[in-house]
Amino acid sequence: MTTIRLTAAQAMIRWLSVQQTEDGSRFIEGIWAIFGHGNVAGIGEALHGARDVFPTWRGHNEQTMAHAAIAYAKAHKRRKAMAVTTSIGPGALNVVTAAALAHVNRLPLLIIPGDVFANRAPDPVLQQVEDFGDGTISANDCFKPVSRYFDRITRPEQILTALPRALRVMTDPAECGPVTLAFCQDVQAEAFDYPEAFFTPKVWHIRRSEPDAGELAMAIAALKSAKAPVIVAGGGVIYSLAEARLAAFATAHNIPVVETQGGKSALAHDHALNFGPVGVTGSSSANIVCENADLVIGLGTRFQDFTTGSWSLFKNPARRILSINVQPYDAAKHNALSLVADARVALDALGSALGTQRFVAPDAKLKADWAQATAAVKAAPEVGNALPTDAQVIGAVQRSAGPATVVMGAAGTMPGELHKIWDAAAGGYHMEYGFSCMGYEIAGAMGIKMARPAADVICMLGDGSYMMANSELATAVMMGIPFTVVVTDNRGYGCINRLQQGTGGAPFNNLLDDSHHVNPSHIDFAAHAGAMGAKAVKVGSIAALEAALAEAKGAAIPVVIVIDTDPAPSTAAGGTWWDVAVPEVSGRAEVRAARARYEENTKKQLLAN
């Protein structure tokens, strides 16, 4: 057997550089790195040696560089991914939030944090977490509950098994998620005679799960006997590359489609059978269809509470749930009739069985009425309205958008408003709403643009999310990655302030003016973004916003546009109930009234078939 002597870190990078997608490109496109003790000497040296064949990018924050990697994978529909490496201790733990985000959203991310010394000779090292009762514990054990696969590399030959296991998980449609390989810092630098065959290029095929014959037969029977089916399209449609199949299947059988946050833009908004967003942040058109449906077909969705109205949405007493998912855990939720299969394969099988059978679609007026309602809330304000709503800001962005526009966000007001009222072209919507992580937005926009250079990426976020994590704006400037950021400054956490008041609470600790302060807060976001090198401007009206958006097109660096907005209004139309527990005992009459409404709504929850 021919061997080659390399350090464990050198061997890892060489192996990663030859793992391929089905089109022959790298599956792990490159690695984000912030070096420190624990990864600079071993992994850092290996990356320097491979810099011409395996890119290394420098982030400003470990969490946000991981967010960029996650957004890149999501924009590539899980067909490509990135890695991140950190030092031990705080550098590693900064990535735990991002790992949870990838875990919840079922997105591939390779995390390679430095770890303590395997030989334990210098213990305790700087930043080492010591457990008084377990000598094997390090800070990286925090990754275990938020990783689909976790391994600790304590000998150089262990990468021979750990690395293939890692990519098997990342490329498995059912198990896809973050992988953590905690790499002991002394082991990174240790040499081993690796088989040359280990570095032979390998193509990772994305499996398409075929349905079980028995499950398929039951699904066909349920669909054939339905009178009013509806398809709830989730992110699995997009990851299966099943968008065209969904459009063809819905059209052939006249079945309405509604969209989750993850599934929005699987069908273009103007497709005749796209009845719009579903659930808490949904449209009246979609929610009425779901209320009346006798068969709810979940296609690649995990039925999050925002989708189901905390299981109060599907009101037809005869309704059944048919859940089509590659992951059995998701397919079996809420006593659903499960069909464990790839979305595209399942649609083909069901379509073949249905033949020419067509259902009676809902009244198209539902869709037309919703379009009229959203147009009204997105319209430019009357002259003299100095403080626009977030919906009016979205309207301005919508009017400036084109077929190549991808709008994205993650937390606060924007996910709900965009899900409700953004008219998405096919593939034009990117929302991280599984974890709804404040701070994903700017780094995520950079990751999307790296994945889709021709796209017009528009990041929409509030001042709260901007303050959470903005440092990768400087990275994007440095790397010449352009996108547009629209910051709506409502002086605090406007979305949660509305939720607080909606559950009977007094405005408290959300808006800056309702929080403890000695000096009033006056943050110049445009000046801050400009100081990081972005082209930045603050506008005073919707008309000025539209002009700034037009000017931003074709820029070579990120453009940040700041506009003050009113924190109080949100789009009232559409939407359904969301279970947010209200205190049973309170001195506030408003809370007691909210509790009474809460108890009435809980009676509508259908927790199982």
N, C-alpha and C positions, 0 to 999 in steps of 0.2 A: 504494500500500500504506500503510495507516494504521499508525503506529508509536507506541511509548510509551518515553520515556527513563527508564531505571532503572539502578541499579548492577547488576553481575552477581549479587551476593548477593541483592538485592531481587528480581530476575527469577527466580532459582532458587526462592526461597521462594514467590513468587506461583505459579509453575508447579507446584510440589509440592502446593500447597493445592487444586488443581483436578483432580488425578489421582484417578480414581474406581474403585471396585470395581463389580461387576455389580449390587449392590443400591443404588448411588448414593451410598454413603458414601466418605470419603477412603480411598485405598489406603495412603498414608503418613499415619498418624493424627496424628503430631506428631514432635517432635524432642527428644532428650535433649541437654543442653548443659552443658559446663563451659568457661567462657570463659577465655581467656588471650590473650597477644599472638599474633596469627595468625588469630584468629577473632572477637575481641570487637568490634573497630571495624567490620568489614565485615558478617559474618554476624550478629553481635550486634545491630547497628542494624537490619538487615533483619527479624530475628525480633521485635524490639520493635515495629516498625511493623505486623507481621502478627499480633500476639499475640491479637487477638480472633477470628481465623479459623484460625490454625494454632498449636496449643499448643506451648509450650516448657516442659520440665521440667528441673529442676536436680538432677543427681546428686552423689554424694560421691566417686566414683571412676570414671574413664573406662571401665575394663573392666567393672565391674558395671552401670553404666547401659546398656552395650551388651548385657549379659546379660539385663537386664529387657526390652529391645527384642526380643531373640531369642525369649525365652519368650512374649512377647505374640504374635509371629508364629506360633510353634508352636501356641499355644492357639487361634489363629484358623485353623489348618490351612492356613497360607500364603496366606490370602485377604486379609490385611491385614499391614502392617509398620510399622516406625518407623525414624527416622533418628537418628544421633548426630553431634555436631560437637565437635571438640576444638581446642586450640591446637597449635602445632607441637612437635616434640621429644618429651619424655616424655609429654605429654598424648596425643599421637597414638599413640606406641608402646604405651601402656597398653591400647589397643584391639586390638592385634594378636592377643592370645590369644583374645579374643572373636570376632574375624574368623575365626580357625582353627576355633573351635567351630561357627560358622555354616556355614563351608565344609564341614566333615566331616558335619554334620547336614543339609546341603542346605536351609538356612533363609534367608529373605530378610532383609537388613540393609543399610541405606544408611549408609555411613561417609563423613563429610565433614570430614576433618582440615584445619586450616590448613597452609599450606606456605610455603616461602621466597619471597622477592620474585622475580617473573618478570623484572623489569628488572635485577636483581642490583646495583642501585646501592649499597645499604647493606651488601653482603656483607662478612664473614659476620655474620649477625644472631644474636641471642641464641638458643641451643639449636640452631643450624644444624649438621647433620652434613655435613662436607666430605669428599669423596672426592678423593684426590690425583690420580687419573687420569681422573675423569669429572665434569665440571662440572654435569651434569644430575641427579646423585644427590641425594636428600634422605632424611630419616628415613622418609618415607612409602613409599619403595621396598620397605620390609619388608613392605608389604601385598600386593605382587604375587603371591607364591606362595599366599596365603590369600584371594585375591579371585577371584570368577568373572569380574569385569570391573574393570579399573583404568584410570583416566584422570587426567591432570593438567591442570587448567584454567589455561592461561597467557595466554588472551585472553578478554575478556568474551563474545564471540560464540560461543565454543566450547560453551557450555552448550546452545545450540540443537540440537546433535547429541549431546552427552554425556548429557544428562538422559534423552531417550527411549531411548538405548541402555541406560542403567542400569535403567530400569523394565522394559524388554523382558526383560532377564536375570532380574530379581527375580520376574517373573510367568510365566516359562517353566518348566513342570514338570520338564523335563529338565535345564536349566542353572541352576536356582534356587540362589541362594547370596548371599554378601555382595558388595556393590559398593563400591568405594572411588573417590571423586572428590576427589583431593588438590587443594585450592583455594588457589592462590597468594594471599597476603594482600593484595598491592597490587591484584591483579585483582578481588578481591571488591569493592573500593571504586570501581573504574572504571565509568563509565557507557557505555551503548550504546543505540542506538535499536532496540528489539526490536519485531518485528511483533506487533500486537495478537492476530493469529490464533494465535500461539504459546501464548496463555493461555486458549484455548478449552477447556472441560472435556473430558477424555478418559476413556472407560471402558476398562479393561484386562480383557480376557476371558482366563480360564484355559483354555488349550488342552487338548483331550482327544485324545490321539494314537490314531489308528486303526491296527490291525495290518496289516502286509504280508500279502498273500494267501498267499504261499508259506510264510512263517513260521507263520501261523495254521494252515495245512493240516498242517504237521509237528507242531505242538503238539496239534492235535486227534487225530492218529493216535497220538501217544505216550500221550495220556490215555485214549483208547478201548482201547488194548491193555494198559494197566496193570492190575495185580491189587490192589496195595496203595498207592494214592497218598496223599500227605499235603500239606497246604498250609502253608507257612511264611509267616505273615502279618507283614509289615513295616510301617514307617511310611507307605509309599506307599499302603496301603489307606486310611489315615486322610486323607492329603492329597488323595486322589482322591474323598473323600466316598463311599467304596464299602463302608462298614461293613454297611449293610442288604443290599447285593448279595452280600457275602461270606456272610452268615448264610443267605440264601436259596439260594445256590449250594451251600454245604456241606450244607444240609438236603436239598435236592432230590436230590443225588447221593451222599449219605451219606459224605462225605469228611472225615476228621478235620482239625482246624486246630490248629496250635501257634503260639506267639506269641514274637516277638523283643521286645527292650526297646522298640523303636520302635512295634511293632504291638500291644503289650499294651493291652487295653481296646477294641480294634476290635470284638471280641466280648465280651459280658459273660461273666464267669468261670463262670457257671452254665449257659451254653449247652451242650446235650448233646454237641455235637461239638467244643467247646473242650477240648483235652486238655492245655492249660496251657503254661507257659513252656518254651522250648527251649534246649538247649545247656549251657554251663558253669554258668550260674546257673539251669538249667532243672529241670523236674520229672521224676521217674522215668516218669510216664505219657507225657509228650511225647517223651522221649528213647527210650523203648522203641518207640514208634510210628515214630520217625525211623530207628532202627536197622533196622527191618524193611521200611521203605518201598522199593518198586521205582521209584517216580517221586516225586521231591521237587520240589514246585511252589513256587518262590520267588515270592511276590506282593508286589512293592514292597519287597524287602529287598536289601541289598548284600552279604549273606552275610559279615558280620563274624566274626572268629575265635571270639567268644563264642557266636555262633549255631551254628557248625558244629563246635564242639569242636576248633578248629584243624584242621578237615577230617578228624576221626577218628570223627565221629558216625554218618555214613550208611554202615552196614556191609554192607548187602545187596549181594552181588557183582553183581547185575543192575541195580543202581540207576542211574537217570538223573536229571539235573537239568534241569528246565524253569524258566527264569528269565523272569518277566514283569516288565518294568520300562520306565519312560518313557525311561531313559537307556541307550543302547546299551552304554556302558562297563560298567555293572552287569549288563546282561542277558547279556553274553558271558563273564562270569567263569567260570573253571574248566571250560572246554569245554562250557558249558551249551548246551542247546537254547534259543535265545533267542526271545522274543516281545516285541518293542519296541512297547509299547502302554500306554495308560492302564489302570489296574487295573480300573476299573468297566466300561470298554468291553470289555476282554479277558474278564472274567467273563461278560458278556452273550453274547459270541460263542461262548465255550466251552460255556456252558450250552445255547445253542440247538443246537449241534452234538451234544451228548451226549443231548439229548432226555430220555427216561425212564431212561437207563442209571444204575444205582445200584451202588455198590461195597459190599463187606463191611467195615463199620466195625470198628475194634479193640474188644476187650472193654471194656465200660463199667466193669468192675471196676478197671481201671487208674486211671481218673479217681477212682473212689470211694476207692480205697486211698490215693491221693495226698491227697485232701481230709482223710482221717483222719489222715495223717501230719502235715500242716500244722496241723491243729487242735491236735494234741498239742504241737507246739513253740511255738505261739502262746498256749497256755493260761496263765492266771495262775500264778505260782510258788507252791510250797507256803509256808505260813506260816513266817516265819523266814528266807526267802531274801532277804538284804538287798541283793544285787547281781544284778539281773536280766540276762538276755541281751537282745541287740538284738531277737531274735525275739519275746520276751515283751513288749517295748515295742511292737513292731508289732502284736501281738495286742491290746493295750490300745487302740491307735489304731483298729484294725479294729472293735472292739466299739463305739467311739464314732462310727464313720462312718455316713453316710447316703447316699441316692442322689445327693445333690449334692456329695459329697466328691470332691476331686481330690487324690491324694497325689503328691508330687513329691520328686525328689532328683537327685543327679548323681555323687557320688564316695564312695569309702570303702566301708564295710560295707553301707550302705543299698541301693544299686542291686541288689546280688546278693540280699540277703534279701527286698527288696520284690518283685523279679521272681519269685522262687521262691514266696513265701508270701502276698503280698497278693492278696486276692480283689477284683478291680477290677470295679466297675460299668462299663457302656458309657461310654467317654469319661472315666473316672475315674482315669487314670494318666498322669503326665507325667514322663518320665525323660530326662535328657540323658546318654546313655551312648555316643554316638558319639565324643566327645572326653573324656568323664568328667572334667569340669573342676571341681576343687575351687574353691569360691567362687561357683559358679553359683546355689546353692540359694536364698539369701535374696532376691537380686535377681530370680531367676527366679520365685519365689513372688509377688513384687510384680507382675511382668509378667503372670502368669497371672490374678491377681485383677483387673488393669486390663482384661484381655480378657474375663473371665468374672465380672462383679461378683456374680452370684447363686451362684457356686460356693463351697463350703466348702473353701478351699485349706489343705492341711496340708503344711508343709515339714519333711522329716526329714533331719537331718544330724548328723554327729559333731562333736566338739570341734575336730578338725583343720580341717574345712571352715569351721566358724564362725570360727576364728582367721584363716583365709585371707582372708575377705572378709565383713564384717558391716555395713559402713557404710550400705548402702541400707536397713537397718532404720530408721535415723534419717530417711531420705527417706520411707519408708512412713508413719512416724508423722506427719511434717510434712504429707504429702498426704492423710492419713486413709484409708489403704488397709489394711484389716484382713486378716490371715491368721494362722494358728497355726504356730509354729516349735517342733519337738520336738528338743532338743539331747541326744544321748546322749553323755555324757562318759565315755570309757574311757581318758582320760589319754594321748592320743597317736594315732598312726596304727595302730589295731588291725588293720585289714584287711591292710595291707602287712606288719605284724608276723607275722600268720599265714602269709602267702605266703612271707616270709623263712624262717620255720621249716619250712614245707612243702617248701622246696627245699634243706633241709639246713643253712641258715644259723643262726648264733646270734642271739638277740634283740639287736639293735643299732641305735641311732639312730632307732627308730620310736616306741616308747613313751617318754614323758618320763623315766621312771625309768631307762631304758636308754640315755639320751642324755647327752652331756657337760653337766654342770651343777655349779655351785658351791653354789647355793641351790635347794632343791626347789621345783618349780612348784606354786603353788596359785592357780588362776584361778577367780574367782567370776563365772561366766557370767551368772547371774541379775542380779547387781549391775551388770554391764557393760551388759546389755540394758536394764535399768531406767534407767541413766544416759542412754541414747539416747532415752528417752521411752516405751519399750514397757512393757506390763504384763508383769512377769516374776516367775516363782516357781521355786524348786527343790523337787522332791518326792523323798520317800525311799522310795517303794514303788510297785508297779504300781497298787494300789488308789488311792493318792493321785494318780497320773498320770491315772487315769480320771476322778476327781473334777475335776481341773484342766482336762481336756479338755472336760468338760461345762460348766464355768463359762466357758470361752473362747468358746463359741458365742454369736454375736450381738455380740461386742465391736466397738467402733468403731475400735480401733487394733490393731496387731499384738500378739499374746500369745506370749511365749516361755516354754516349760516345759523345765526342765533336769532330767535324771535321770542318776545314775551307773550305768554298766553294766559288765559283765565283758568285757574285751577278748578273752578266749580263745575262747569257743564261737562256732561258726557252724552253720547248719542243715546237717547231714551228709547228709540224704537228697537224692536227685535229683542232678542235675549230671553233667557229663562232663569229660573231660580238657581242660586248657588248656596250650598250648605256651609254657612259660616256660623259656628255656635255662638249664641247670644246668652249672656249671664242670666241665670234663673233669678238671682237676687240682686237688686241695685236700688240705690237711693234716687236714681234718675227716672223720671216718668217716661222719658224717651226710650230708655233701655227696656223698661217693663213693656211698653207698647211693641217694641221690636221683638221682644221674647214671645209675645202673644202671636205675632205674625209668623215667627219662626216655627212655633209649635204647629200652627196650621199647615205650613208648607211641608214639614216633615211627614205629615200624614199622606202626602202625595208620592212619597218615595216608594218605588217598586224595587225592593232590594233583591228579588229573585223571581224567576218565572213561576 
